[in-house]
């Protein structure tokens, strides 16, 4: 009993379902995917109806798939009677809300108070969501939920800025379960529509063989260069991560291939894992998909998803330019050998085999730019994947593969949806107590209304929240609490929210709780904290780029063509120089002074003015010229010694 109580304070574990339990899970997951496609694309039902059934399905899948706790000595891979009870309660709550959706949607609280059954099933959804959150994500986010509950129910006893009106428990349940501020707010709405469709899209791509194609094309492009294995990891993770949107899932998917290859080619286990973690994390900021946070940003800001994608293009490219440069300079510093040419496939051969996998991505981009909704775009992307899979006999998706993709998509959406539901519980307290406006006042008071200190404080909030919860939950909470303060200081809505998106995402590689680094370290058999620190070093531009587009809005495509081009070119030069300074290599090994100068050049790239650009380029030319001359002086004596050996 004591171990059970202690075990509740950690997360659950993922089961390997077999037999009837596996069949039940497959039936529910398949049913959820079919229902979601129908409700989002073809059906016209009440939003509360759709969201309640979606959450009921997800909760049922959660209690079948995730066990009670990691801390129990004997962990069964069969659900317990309590788990089955939770499944039945979740489905019952979904049916109840579906039957009464019409009444709930139009009721006036003062005239039509909640019935006893309303309160019961509302509590069922709240409590099951909390338990599902603990099992799938962990205890830290549950602590935040309880803190939010405590502040909402008893915050009226406080004095000063943080006090608010008194709220009864029934009122609070009503806010959590029967309004669009709590469970049925924008986070779960986005998870049940946009995010779910793109999870399905990623599952269909994987089943069609696109993942293997992206990996092979990465090998063909970068595999012949020095340190090519790590560059393959960067490209493959960028291609796959821009679709999957989950840093940890990306590490697990591509890292099992790239990390062992990088270790064999000469990289240490720590560096090999760090490259994969940094590359996989960056996939969530790279269009066209970008992950759940971009969909949430569209819902919160009321911006079109297409406009967010366009704004995120240059920052995403800059991150991968820097990471690629980091890997290249590290390979030069370690003097790693080039792989044998016969081991690397030709680009043309790989393209002949799978060029058609780019068609679904082109379809996505085209439809988003045409203004189609993200959910409908995801659906058409899925159709495109199925169609192009029939271009080759070996990749054709028949009924079996399609069903398997539907199940996998539902399975992968479980933690994201649960995180969004938990975020909804916290947001309900923020909305009803006015905590968001109070935090804005505190942030601006602490920083005295100065932009740069405010940016640093918001960055720290994002990273701290991101350590204990998924990207989606970290973003939505920080956006509700801190985005208004940035906008009040003059930032555009796009810049303010993308700033928060970036740091919510890069908390995945920030120690001590760096989930992507932990996943990569497990594959590489390396120390997770060292991997996290190395990943931060390699991905440092991910922490710099947000400040760059805040200082220079042209990097978000805000401006004319000349301004955007100048901003991009100077920023690209700057991030390459920054990479060289951090690694300590440009043309040859850099001295301490040269490294400092290269880092200064990178800092100057934050401003795309003519003067900073000219100064930075001149400094870079001088450093390169000095290194080039030193390299020549080192090479000449070696050539002379080689000629002497030949003459002897």
DAJOTA-V31989 format. One record per residue. N is the residue number from 1. PSI is psi in whole degrees, -180 to 180 (999 if undefined). Layout:
n->(N:N)
psi->(PSI:PSI)
//
This chain:
n->(1:2:3:4:5:6:7:8:9:10:11:12:13:14:15:16:17:18:19:20:21:22:23:24:25:26:27:28:29:30:31:32:33:34:35:36:37:38:39:40:41:42:43:44:45:46:47:48:49:50:51:52:53:54:55:56:57:58:59:60:61:62:63:64:65:66:67:68:69:70:71:72:73:74:75:76:77:78:79:80:81:82:83:84:85:86:87:88:89:90:91:92:93:94:95:96:97:98:99:100:101:102:103:104:105:106:107:108:109:110:111:112:113:114:115:116:117:118:119:120:121:122:123:124:125:126:127:128:129:130:131:132:133:134:135:136:137:138:139:140:141:142:143:144:145:146:147:148:149:150:151:152:153:154:155:156:157:158:159:160:161:162:163:164:165:166:167:168:169:170:171:172:173:174:175:176:177:178:179:180:181:182:183:184:185:186:187:188:189:190:191:192:193:194:195:196:197:198:199:200:201:202:203:204:205:206:207:208:209:210:211:212:213:214:215:216:217:218:219:220:221:222:223:224:225:226:227:228:229:230:231:232:233:234:235:236:237:238:239:240:241:242:243:244:245:246:247:248:249:250:251:252:253:254:255:256:257:258:259:260:261:262:263:264:265:266:267:268:269:270:271:272:273:274:275:276:277:278:279:280:281:282:283:284:285:286:287:288:289:290:291:292:293:294:295:296:297:298:299:300:301:302:303:304:305:306:307:308:309:310:311:312:313:314:315:316:317:318:319:320:321:322:323:324:325:326:327:328:329:330:331:332:333:334:335:336:337:338:339:340:341:342:343:344:345:346:347:348:349:350:351:352:353:354:355:356:357:358:359:360:361:362:363:364:365:366:367:368:369:370:371:372:373:374:375:376:377:378:379:380:381:382:383:384:385:386:387:388:389:390:391:392:393:394:395:396:397:398:399:400:401:402:403:404:405:406:407:408:409:410:411:412:413:414:415:416:417:418:419:420:421:422:423:424:425:426:427:428:429:430:431:432:433:434:435:436:437:438:439:440:441:442:443:444:445:446:447:448:449:450:451:452:453:454:455:456:457:458:459:460:461:462:463:464:465:466:467:468:469:470:471:472:473:474:475:476:477:478:479:480:481:482:483:484:485:486:487:488:489:490:491:492:493:494:495:496:497:498:499:500:501:502:503:504:505:506:507:508:509:510:511:512:513:514:515:516:517:518:519:520:521:522:523:524:525:526:527:528:529:530:531:532:533:534:535:536:537:538:539:540:541:542:543:544:545:546:547:548:549:550:551:552:553:554:555:556:557:558:559:560:561:562:563:564:565:566:567:568:569:570:571:572:573:574:575:576:577:578:579:580:581:582:583:584:585:586:587:588:589:590:591:592:593:594:595:596:597:598:599:600:601:602:603:604:605:606:607:608:609:610:611:612:613:614:615:616:617:618:619:620:621:622:623:624:625:626:627:628:629:630:631:632:633:634:635:636:637:638:639:640:641:642:643:644:645:646:647:648)
psi->(-42:-41:-34:-43:-43:-38:-21:-18:11:-175:172:-164:155:129:155:91:143:167:-138:-34:-40:-41:-41:-43:-45:-42:-46:-43:-43:-44:-40:-46:-45:-43:-42:-43:-44:-46:-36:-38:-44:-35:154:85:165:136:-41:-39:-50:-45:-38:-44:-39:-48:-37:-45:-48:-43:-42:-44:-38:-48:-17:-39:-33:128:177:-54:154:-22:-13:133:-47:113:120:143:15:133:146:174:-33:-41:-45:-39:-41:-40:-47:-42:-42:-47:-39:-43:-40:-42:-42:-47:-33:-45:-38:14:-42:-46:-44:-37:-32:-2:147:115:-41:-39:-28:80:161:141:171:-39:-36:-49:-42:-52:-26:-43:-37:-48:-42:-52:-40:-35:-41:-46:-40:-37:-45:-42:-40:-36:-40:174:-30:-43:-29:-38:-44:-40:-47:-37:-41:-43:-47:-43:-39:-41:-32:6:-18:-13:-13:163:160:-145:-33:-1:155:175:154:140:130:165:-40:-42:-42:-42:-40:-41:-37:-42:-14:22:169:22:-18:-118:-34:25:-168:-35:-50:-31:-43:-42:-36:-8:-79:-54:-45:-43:-37:-26:-43:-42:-46:-39:-40:-41:-43:-44:-26:-8:8:-34:-45:-38:-46:-36:-42:-38:-32:-42:-43:-36:-47:-10:-22:-11:167:131:30:-29:-41:-34:-34:-42:-41:-49:-46:-42:-33:-46:-46:-39:-31:-17:-45:-40:1:116:-46:-45:-37:-43:-47:-37:-54:-27:-30:-20:-46:-37:-49:-38:-42:-39:-42:-31:-7:-10:145:157:-38:-47:-42:-45:-39:-40:-46:-43:-45:-42:-41:-38:-38:-20:-27:-8:6:121:159:-15:-56:-7:179:-30:-35:-38:-41:-39:-41:-40:-42:-42:-11:24:156:146:-35:-40:-33:-42:-45:-44:-30:-5:-57:-47:-40:-42:-43:-40:-46:-28:-46:-46:-41:-42:-41:-48:-41:-48:-35:-40:-39:-40:-39:-6:49:146:158:141:156:137:-35:-16:-9:126:155:146:-43:-38:-42:-41:-37:-35:-31:27:-29:-13:-15:-19:-48:-35:-40:-40:-44:-53:-45:-47:-38:-42:-26:-6:11:151:153:-37:-43:-37:-44:-40:-46:-32:-40:-46:-40:-39:-46:-43:-49:-23:-21:2:-26:143:-38:-21:3:135:107:-167:-40:-46:-37:-45:-41:-39:-38:-40:-46:-39:-43:-41:-43:-21:-11:-57:-35:-46:-42:-41:-40:-38:-43:-40:-37:-39:-39:-41:-33:-44:-39:-42:-44:-26:-7:25:-32:-47:-34:-41:-40:-44:-40:-45:-48:-31:-42:-37:2:32:14:136:-52:-48:-35:-41:-43:-43:-43:-39:-46:-39:-45:-47:-42:-46:-39:-21:-28:2:165:168:-45:-48:-42:-42:-49:-37:-46:-36:-40:-36:-41:-25:-40:-34:-37:-42:-37:-26:4:-2:148:159:-40:-50:-44:-46:-36:-35:-45:-39:-46:-50:-24:-36:-46:-2:-16:-18:10:115:157:-14:76:93:-40:-39:-39:-43:-44:-39:-36:-38:-40:-9:51:169:123:-40:-40:-39:-43:-45:-42:-38:-38:-41:-47:-35:24:-31:-27:-25:-14:-38:-42:-39:-32:-46:-17:-43:-31:90:-17:-24:-14:22:24:97:178:174:-42:-42:-43:-43:-46:-44:-43:-47:-46:-37:-39:-44:-41:-43:-30:-43:-40:-41:-43:-40:-38:-43:-31:34:133:-83:-34:-173:132:142:171:-43:-42:-39:-41:-44:-41:-40:-38:-41:-42:-39:-38:-25:-11:-22:123:32:161:-43:-46:-35:-47:-46:-45:-44:-41:-44:-41:-41:-42:-45:-43:-42:-43:-44:-38:-43:-42:-36:-42:-41:-33:-29:-38:-50:-36:-42:-39:-42:-38:-39:-37:-41:-40:-43:-35:999)
//
